[in-house]
Amino acid sequence: MPDHASIYQRQSARYQQLIDREDYQGNLPKALQTIASFNGQDLVDLGAGTGRLSCLFANRVRSLIALDLSEHMLQTAAQQLHRLGTNWLTAAADHRELPLPAGCADVVISGWSFSYLKTWSEGSWKQAVISGLAEITRVLRSGGKLILIETLGTGRTKPRAPAELEAYYDYLAQEGFRSLWIRTDYRFRNRQEAEELSEFFFGRQVLGALSEEEQPVLPECTGIWWR
């Protein structure tokens, strides 16, 4: 399995190539807009990476703060956000220690990132998740919304939680999160690109799930949890 921590610290450009190929159907923004209104809101993007979610909503929100552990990833995010306006800032931060004042956000969103509190935790993963959720609660205004986006299976056409995340997803349900799932398939320009980018981030085990089309598709199931 590829070392995601190393990728986030050193390979933001190649990572961006991969995520540029995801959700060619446009299902993610449609689903998010049924959950929260982003227009005129103060948005915090946790684990913002290269700015995928930030760029979706930068032109609609009043303010945007993009946070990530990796300054390397945030440099790419800043390059993209520069083209969209001036209502944003980036900062390196852990989910459990947000450099933000209390009650500053209407919406907090985290895409494919909050789950690393489960998989990267050196101690109790549950305590790490509890600490992260407490920090989000602190920065959210009354009536604010938290949205978490996570994988439900790369190379799968029907959702199934990865074994290492099952307990985390169960905990979110116990904590009152609502959820839905969507397809956010990757579509690549050609076979070579499909194989190289898929293996780069997911490993060789997903290559058999690539379609045989001229522009291969790698199915992806994505879950969205919110409260």
C-alpha positions as protocol buffer text, in pm:
chain_id: "A"
residue {
  index: 1
  type: MET
  ca { x: 0 y: 0 z: 0 }
}
residue {
  index: 2
  type: PRO
  ca { x: 143 y: 343 z: -90 }
}
residue {
  index: 3
  type: ASP
  ca { x: 261 y: 568 z: 194 }
}
residue {
  index: 4
  type: HIS
  ca { x: 1 y: 845 z: 197 }
}
residue {
  index: 5
  type: ALA
  ca { x: 185 y: 1052 z: 457 }
}
residue {
  index: 6
  type: SER
  ca { x: 489 y: 1066 z: 229 }
}
residue {
  index: 7
  type: ILE
  ca { x: 274 y: 1153 z: -72 }
}
residue {
  index: 8
  type: TYR
  ca { x: 116 y: 1444 z: 116 }
}
residue {
  index: 9
  type: GLN
  ca { x: 458 y: 1578 z: 214 }
}
residue {
  index: 10
  type: ARG
  ca { x: 630 y: 1549 z: -124 }
}
residue {
  index: 11
  type: GLN
  ca { x: 403 y: 1477 z: -420 }
}
residue {
  index: 12
  type: SER
  ca { x: 123 y: 1731 z: -428 }
}
residue {
  index: 13
  type: ALA
  ca { x: 143 y: 1784 z: -806 }
}
residue {
  index: 14
  type: ARG
  ca { x: 93 y: 1416 z: -884 }
}
residue {
  index: 15
  type: TYR
  ca { x: -178 y: 1387 z: -621 }
}
residue {
  index: 16
  type: GLN
  ca { x: -358 y: 1678 z: -785 }
}
residue {
  index: 17
  type: GLN
  ca { x: -341 y: 1497 z: -1120 }
}
residue {
  index: 18
  type: LEU
  ca { x: -524 y: 1205 z: -960 }
}
residue {
  index: 19
  type: ILE
  ca { x: -801 y: 1400 z: -791 }
}
residue {
  index: 20
  type: ASP
  ca { x: -857 y: 1604 z: -1107 }
}
residue {
  index: 21
  type: ARG
  ca { x: -985 y: 1277 z: -1254 }
}
residue {
  index: 22
  type: GLU
  ca { x: -1230 y: 1194 z: -975 }
}
residue {
  index: 23
  type: ASP
  ca { x: -1605 y: 1249 z: -984 }
}
residue {
  index: 24
  type: TYR
  ca { x: -1631 y: 1310 z: -1355 }
}
residue {
  index: 25
  type: GLN
  ca { x: -2007 y: 1266 z: -1306 }
}
residue {
  index: 26
  type: GLY
  ca { x: -2024 y: 1576 z: -1083 }
}
residue {
  index: 27
  type: ASN
  ca { x: -2209 y: 1394 z: -806 }
}
residue {
  index: 28
  type: LEU
  ca { x: -2017 y: 1538 z: -511 }
}
residue {
  index: 29
  type: PRO
  ca { x: -2105 y: 1908 z: -538 }
}
residue {
  index: 30
  type: LYS
  ca { x: -2467 y: 1818 z: -607 }
}
residue {
  index: 31
  type: ALA
  ca { x: -2485 y: 1607 z: -292 }
}
residue {
  index: 32
  type: LEU
  ca { x: -2310 y: 1865 z: -74 }
}
residue {
  index: 33
  type: GLN
  ca { x: -2549 y: 2138 z: -180 }
}
residue {
  index: 34
  type: THR
  ca { x: -2843 y: 1929 z: -58 }
}
residue {
  index: 35
  type: ILE
  ca { x: -2682 y: 1912 z: 286 }
}
residue {
  index: 36
  type: ALA
  ca { x: -2566 y: 2270 z: 346 }
}
residue {
  index: 37
  type: SER
  ca { x: -2597 y: 2615 z: 201 }
}
residue {
  index: 38
  type: PHE
  ca { x: -2253 y: 2755 z: 124 }
}
residue {
  index: 39
  type: ASN
  ca { x: -2366 y: 3091 z: -13 }
}
residue {
  index: 40
  type: GLY
  ca { x: -2231 y: 3374 z: 200 }
}
residue {
  index: 41
  type: GLN
  ca { x: -2108 y: 3138 z: 470 }
}
residue {
  index: 42
  type: ASP
  ca { x: -1781 y: 3131 z: 663 }
}
residue {
  index: 43
  type: LEU
  ca { x: -1628 y: 2796 z: 564 }
}
residue {
  index: 44
  type: VAL
  ca { x: -1343 y: 2599 z: 721 }
}
residue {
  index: 45
  type: ASP
  ca { x: -1193 y: 2317 z: 512 }
}
residue {
  index: 46
  type: LEU
  ca { x: -1005 y: 2065 z: 729 }
}
residue {
  index: 47
  type: GLY
  ca { x: -742 y: 1849 z: 562 }
}
residue {
  index: 48
  type: ALA
  ca { x: -783 y: 2073 z: 259 }
}
residue {
  index: 49
  type: GLY
  ca { x: -492 y: 1915 z: 73 }
}
residue {
  index: 50
  type: THR
  ca { x: -446 y: 2073 z: -267 }
}
residue {
  index: 51
  type: GLY
  ca { x: -775 y: 2260 z: -236 }
}
residue {
  index: 52
  type: ARG
  ca { x: -1027 y: 2037 z: -404 }
}
residue {
  index: 53
  type: LEU
  ca { x: -1322 y: 2122 z: -180 }
}
residue {
  index: 54
  type: SER
  ca { x: -1202 y: 2476 z: -116 }
}
residue {
  index: 55
  type: CYS
  ca { x: -1204 y: 2551 z: -487 }
}
residue {
  index: 56
  type: LEU
  ca { x: -1556 y: 2412 z: -525 }
}
residue {
  index: 57
  type: PHE
  ca { x: -1698 y: 2677 z: -293 }
}
residue {
  index: 58
  type: ALA
  ca { x: -1448 y: 2965 z: -284 }
}
residue {
  index: 59
  type: ASN
  ca { x: -1660 y: 3178 z: -516 }
}
residue {
  index: 60
  type: ARG
  ca { x: -1974 y: 3127 z: -308 }
}
residue {
  index: 61
  type: VAL
  ca { x: -1865 y: 3163 z: 54 }
}
residue {
  index: 62
  type: ARG
  ca { x: -1799 y: 3485 z: 245 }
}
residue {
  index: 63
  type: SER
  ca { x: -1468 y: 3355 z: 380 }
}
residue {
  index: 64
  type: LEU
  ca { x: -1263 y: 3038 z: 351 }
}
residue {
  index: 65
  type: ILE
  ca { x: -994 y: 2897 z: 578 }
}
residue {
  index: 66
  type: ALA
  ca { x: -810 y: 2593 z: 436 }
}
residue {
  index: 67
  type: LEU
  ca { x: -618 y: 2391 z: 696 }
}
residue {
  index: 68
  type: ASP
  ca { x: -393 y: 2090 z: 647 }
}
residue {
  index: 69
  type: LEU
  ca { x: -101 y: 1920 z: 824 }
}
residue {
  index: 70
  type: SER
  ca { x: 108 y: 1949 z: 507 }
}
residue {
  index: 71
  type: GLU
  ca { x: 236 y: 2291 z: 405 }
}
residue {
  index: 72
  type: HIS
  ca { x: 349 y: 2124 z: 81 }
}
residue {
  index: 73
  type: MET
  ca { x: -12 y: 2044 z: -9 }
}
residue {
  index: 74
  type: LEU
  ca { x: -131 y: 2388 z: 96 }
}
residue {
  index: 75
  type: GLN
  ca { x: 115 y: 2553 z: -143 }
}
residue {
  index: 76
  type: THR
  ca { x: -69 y: 2386 z: -432 }
}
residue {
  index: 77
  type: ALA
  ca { x: -405 y: 2482 z: -279 }
}
residue {
  index: 78
  type: ALA
  ca { x: -294 y: 2846 z: -258 }
}
residue {
  index: 79
  type: GLN
  ca { x: -188 y: 2844 z: -623 }
}
residue {
  index: 80
  type: GLN
  ca { x: -535 y: 2732 z: -724 }
}
residue {
  index: 81
  type: LEU
  ca { x: -720 y: 2966 z: -488 }
}
residue {
  index: 82
  type: HIS
  ca { x: -527 y: 3269 z: -613 }
}
residue {
  index: 83
  type: ARG
  ca { x: -718 y: 3236 z: -938 }
}
residue {
  index: 84
  type: LEU
  ca { x: -1055 y: 3241 z: -762 }
}
residue {
  index: 85
  type: GLY
  ca { x: -1041 y: 3543 z: -536 }
}
residue {
  index: 86
  type: THR
  ca { x: -900 y: 3690 z: -215 }
}
residue {
  index: 87
  type: ASN
  ca { x: -1147 y: 3575 z: 52 }
}
residue {
  index: 88
  type: TRP
  ca { x: -931 y: 3288 z: 177 }
}
residue {
  index: 89
  type: LEU
  ca { x: -625 y: 3194 z: 378 }
}
residue {
  index: 90
  type: THR
  ca { x: -433 y: 2872 z: 444 }
}
residue {
  index: 91
  type: ALA
  ca { x: -253 y: 2743 z: 753 }
}
residue {
  index: 92
  type: ALA
  ca { x: -91 y: 2420 z: 869 }
}
residue {
  index: 93
  type: ALA
  ca { x: -291 y: 2260 z: 1151 }
}
residue {
  index: 94
  type: ASP
  ca { x: -386 y: 1935 z: 1321 }
}
residue {
  index: 95
  type: HIS
  ca { x: -758 y: 1854 z: 1335 }
}
residue {
  index: 96
  type: ARG
  ca { x: -731 y: 1847 z: 1716 }
}
residue {
  index: 97
  type: GLU
  ca { x: -569 y: 2190 z: 1752 }
}
residue {
  index: 98
  type: LEU
  ca { x: -731 y: 2439 z: 1517 }
}
residue {
  index: 99
  type: PRO
  ca { x: -573 y: 2787 z: 1515 }
}
residue {
  index: 100
  type: LEU
  ca { x: -915 y: 2949 z: 1506 }
}
residue {
  index: 101
  type: PRO
  ca { x: -1133 y: 3144 z: 1748 }
}
residue {
  index: 102
  type: ALA
  ca { x: -1449 y: 2995 z: 1890 }
}
residue {
  index: 103
  type: GLY
  ca { x: -1766 y: 3039 z: 1689 }
}
residue {
  index: 104
  type: CYS
  ca { x: -1599 y: 3154 z: 1368 }
}
residue {
  index: 105
  type: ALA
  ca { x: -1748 y: 2908 z: 1115 }
}
residue {
  index: 106
  type: ASP
  ca { x: -2090 y: 2838 z: 968 }
}
residue {
  index: 107
  type: VAL
  ca { x: -1973 y: 2520 z: 793 }
}
residue {
  index: 108
  type: VAL
  ca { x: -1678 y: 2291 z: 861 }
}
residue {
  index: 109
  type: ILE
  ca { x: -1602 y: 2034 z: 594 }
}
residue {
  index: 110
  type: SER
  ca { x: -1335 y: 1765 z: 581 }
}
residue {
  index: 111
  type: GLY
  ca { x: -1275 y: 1552 z: 273 }
}
residue {
  index: 112
  type: TRP
  ca { x: -1099 y: 1215 z: 299 }
}
residue {
  index: 113
  type: SER
  ca { x: -895 y: 1343 z: 592 }
}
residue {
  index: 114
  type: PHE
  ca { x: -1068 y: 1319 z: 930 }
}
residue {
  index: 115
  type: SER
  ca { x: -1042 y: 939 z: 912 }
}
residue {
  index: 116
  type: TYR
  ca { x: -663 y: 966 z: 948 }
}
residue {
  index: 117
  type: LEU
  ca { x: -731 y: 1031 z: 1316 }
}
residue {
  index: 118
  type: LYS
  ca { x: -836 y: 665 z: 1314 }
}
residue {
  index: 119
  type: THR
  ca { x: -566 y: 514 z: 1096 }
}
residue {
  index: 120
  type: TRP
  ca { x: -269 y: 728 z: 1202 }
}
residue {
  index: 121
  type: SER
  ca { x: -344 y: 748 z: 1573 }
}
residue {
  index: 122
  type: GLU
  ca { x: -56 y: 630 z: 1791 }
}
residue {
  index: 123
  type: GLY
  ca { x: -278 y: 596 z: 2096 }
}
residue {
  index: 124
  type: SER
  ca { x: -653 y: 559 z: 2127 }
}
residue {
  index: 125
  type: TRP
  ca { x: -813 y: 639 z: 1791 }
}
residue {
  index: 126
  type: LYS
  ca { x: -1145 y: 707 z: 1961 }
}
residue {
  index: 127
  type: GLN
  ca { x: -993 y: 972 z: 2185 }
}
residue {
  index: 128
  type: ALA
  ca { x: -828 y: 1129 z: 1881 }
}
residue {
  index: 129
  type: VAL
  ca { x: -1163 y: 1144 z: 1701 }
}
residue {
  index: 130
  type: ILE
  ca { x: -1338 y: 1280 z: 2010 }
}
residue {
  index: 131
  type: SER
  ca { x: -1074 y: 1553 z: 2040 }
}
residue {
  index: 132
  type: GLY
  ca { x: -1112 y: 1643 z: 1673 }
}
residue {
  index: 133
  type: LEU
  ca { x: -1491 y: 1662 z: 1697 }
}
residue {
  index: 134
  type: ALA
  ca { x: -1465 y: 1876 z: 2012 }
}
residue {
  index: 135
  type: GLU
  ca { x: -1243 y: 2126 z: 1828 }
}
residue {
  index: 136
  type: ILE
  ca { x: -1487 y: 2145 z: 1540 }
}
residue {
  index: 137
  type: THR
  ca { x: -1775 y: 2200 z: 1783 }
}
residue {
  index: 138
  type: ARG
  ca { x: -1575 y: 2483 z: 1939 }
}
residue {
  index: 139
  type: VAL
  ca { x: -1522 y: 2672 z: 1612 }
}
residue {
  index: 140
  type: LEU
  ca { x: -1874 y: 2616 z: 1475 }
}
residue {
  index: 141
  type: ARG
  ca { x: -2138 y: 2876 z: 1540 }
}
residue {
  index: 142
  type: SER
  ca { x: -2469 y: 2774 z: 1690 }
}
residue {
  index: 143
  type: GLY
  ca { x: -2664 y: 2598 z: 1418 }
}
residue {
  index: 144
  type: GLY
  ca { x: -2349 y: 2538 z: 1212 }
}
residue {
  index: 145
  type: LYS
  ca { x: -2292 y: 2225 z: 1010 }
}
residue {
  index: 146
  type: LEU
  ca { x: -2012 y: 1968 z: 1005 }
}
residue {
  index: 147
  type: ILE
  ca { x: -1965 y: 1753 z: 693 }
}
residue {
  index: 148
  type: LEU
  ca { x: -1723 y: 1461 z: 670 }
}
residue {
  index: 149
  type: ILE
  ca { x: -1644 y: 1291 z: 338 }
}
residue {
  index: 150
  type: GLU
  ca { x: -1472 y: 950 z: 334 }
}
residue {
  index: 151
  type: THR
  ca { x: -1416 y: 652 z: 109 }
}
residue {
  index: 152
  type: LEU
  ca { x: -1657 y: 359 z: 90 }
}
residue {
  index: 153
  type: GLY
  ca { x: -1446 y: 162 z: -152 }
}
residue {
  index: 154
  type: THR
  ca { x: -1206 y: 234 z: -436 }
}
residue {
  index: 155
  type: GLY
  ca { x: -1260 y: -2 z: -728 }
}
residue {
  index: 156
  type: ARG
  ca { x: -1608 y: -87 z: -601 }
}
residue {
  index: 157
  type: THR
  ca { x: -1946 y: -19 z: -761 }
}
residue {
  index: 158
  type: LYS
  ca { x: -2135 y: -70 z: -433 }
}
residue {
  index: 159
  type: PRO
  ca { x: -2034 y: 81 z: -98 }
}
residue {
  index: 160
  type: ARG
  ca { x: -1836 y: -119 z: 154 }
}
residue {
  index: 161
  type: ALA
  ca { x: -1637 y: 34 z: 435 }
}
residue {
  index: 162
  type: PRO
  ca { x: -1265 y: -49 z: 438 }
}
residue {
  index: 163
  type: ALA
  ca { x: -1202 y: -283 z: 732 }
}
residue {
  index: 164
  type: GLU
  ca { x: -975 y: -31 z: 905 }
}
residue {
  index: 165
  type: LEU
  ca { x: -1251 y: 234 z: 902 }
}
residue {
  index: 166
  type: GLU
  ca { x: -1555 y: 26 z: 1003 }
}
residue {
  index: 167
  type: ALA
  ca { x: -1526 y: 113 z: 1373 }
}
residue {
  index: 168
  type: TYR
  ca { x: -1484 y: 483 z: 1291 }
}
residue {
  index: 169
  type: TYR
  ca { x: -1794 y: 487 z: 1071 }
}
residue {
  index: 170
  type: ASP
  ca { x: -1991 y: 301 z: 1339 }
}
residue {
  index: 171
  type: TYR
  ca { x: -1885 y: 564 z: 1591 }
}
residue {
  index: 172
  type: LEU
  ca { x: -2007 y: 846 z: 1366 }
}
residue {
  index: 173
  type: ALA
  ca { x: -2347 y: 676 z: 1345 }
}
residue {
  index: 174
  type: GLN
  ca { x: -2356 y: 641 z: 1725 }
}
residue {
  index: 175
  type: GLU
  ca { x: -2280 y: 1013 z: 1756 }
}
residue {
  index: 176
  type: GLY
  ca { x: -2587 y: 1105 z: 1555 }
}
residue {
  index: 177
  type: PHE
  ca { x: -2437 y: 1170 z: 1212 }
}
residue {
  index: 178
  type: ARG
  ca { x: -2666 y: 1125 z: 914 }
}
residue {
  index: 179
  type: SER
  ca { x: -2511 y: 974 z: 604 }
}
residue {
  index: 180
  type: LEU
  ca { x: -2551 y: 896 z: 235 }
}
residue {
  index: 181
  type: TRP
  ca { x: -2330 y: 752 z: -34 }
}
residue {
  index: 182
  type: ILE
  ca { x: -2259 y: 847 z: -395 }
}
residue {
  index: 183
  type: ARG
  ca { x: -2039 y: 734 z: -681 }
}
residue {
  index: 184
  type: THR
  ca { x: -1738 y: 958 z: -752 }
}
residue {
  index: 185
  type: ASP
  ca { x: -1566 y: 752 z: -1022 }
}
residue {
  index: 186
  type: TYR
  ca { x: -1231 y: 842 z: -1173 }
}
residue {
  index: 187
  type: ARG
  ca { x: -1208 y: 876 z: -1550 }
}
residue {
  index: 188
  type: PHE
  ca { x: -860 y: 886 z: -1701 }
}
residue {
  index: 189
  type: ARG
  ca { x: -735 y: 1014 z: -2034 }
}
residue {
  index: 190
  type: ASN
  ca { x: -582 y: 684 z: -2140 }
}
residue {
  index: 191
  type: ARG
  ca { x: -474 y: 342 z: -2015 }
}
residue {
  index: 192
  type: GLN
  ca { x: -122 y: 446 z: -1921 }
}
residue {
  index: 193
  type: GLU
  ca { x: -241 y: 739 z: -1711 }
}
residue {
  index: 194
  type: ALA
  ca { x: -508 y: 524 z: -1548 }
}
residue {
  index: 195
  type: GLU
  ca { x: -261 y: 259 z: -1438 }
}
residue {
  index: 196
  type: GLU
  ca { x: 11 y: 500 z: -1325 }
}
residue {
  index: 197
  type: LEU
  ca { x: -211 y: 731 z: -1119 }
}
residue {
  index: 198
  type: SER
  ca { x: -422 y: 450 z: -972 }
}
residue {
  index: 199
  type: GLU
  ca { x: -118 y: 254 z: -859 }
}
residue {
  index: 200
  type: PHE
  ca { x: 52 y: 569 z: -730 }
}
residue {
  index: 201
  type: PHE
  ca { x: -213 y: 629 z: -462 }
}
residue {
  index: 202
  type: PHE
  ca { x: -411 y: 307 z: -423 }
}
residue {
  index: 203
  type: GLY
  ca { x: -164 y: 32 z: -509 }
}
residue {
  index: 204
  type: ARG
  ca { x: -168 y: -239 z: -773 }
}
residue {
  index: 205
  type: GLN
  ca { x: -469 y: -414 z: -619 }
}
residue {
  index: 206
  type: VAL
  ca { x: -712 y: -169 z: -783 }
}
residue {
  index: 207
  type: LEU
  ca { x: -581 y: -205 z: -1137 }
}
residue {
  index: 208
  type: GLY
  ca { x: -812 y: -496 z: -1210 }
}
residue {
  index: 209
  type: ALA
  ca { x: -1111 y: -272 z: -1145 }
}
residue {
  index: 210
  type: LEU
  ca { x: -1023 y: -34 z: -1430 }
}
residue {
  index: 211
  type: SER
  ca { x: -1268 y: -49 z: -1719 }
}
residue {
  index: 212
  type: GLU
  ca { x: -1155 y: -143 z: -2069 }
}
residue {
  index: 213
  type: GLU
  ca { x: -1271 y: 181 z: -2231 }
}
residue {
  index: 214
  type: GLU
  ca { x: -1040 y: 410 z: -2425 }
}
residue {
  index: 215
  type: GLN
  ca { x: -1071 y: 647 z: -2129 }
}
residue {
  index: 216
  type: PRO
  ca { x: -1066 y: 396 z: -1841 }
}
residue {
  index: 217
  type: VAL
  ca { x: -1292 y: 443 z: -1540 }
}
residue {
  index: 218
  type: LEU
  ca { x: -1206 y: 340 z: -1185 }
}
residue {
  index: 219
  type: PRO
  ca { x: -1524 y: 314 z: -975 }
}
residue {
  index: 220
  type: GLU
  ca { x: -1526 y: 488 z: -638 }
}
residue {
  index: 221
  type: CYS
  ca { x: -1791 y: 487 z: -367 }
}
residue {
  index: 222
  type: THR
  ca { x: -1789 y: 788 z: -137 }
}
residue {
  index: 223
  type: GLY
  ca { x: -1972 y: 840 z: 191 }
}
residue {
  index: 224
  type: ILE
  ca { x: -2087 y: 1171 z: 332 }
}
residue {
  index: 225
  type: TRP
  ca { x: -2164 y: 1211 z: 703 }
}
residue {
  index: 226
  type: TRP
  ca { x: -2309 y: 1527 z: 854 }
}
residue {
  index: 227
  type: ARG
  ca { x: -2474 y: 1674 z: 1159 }
}
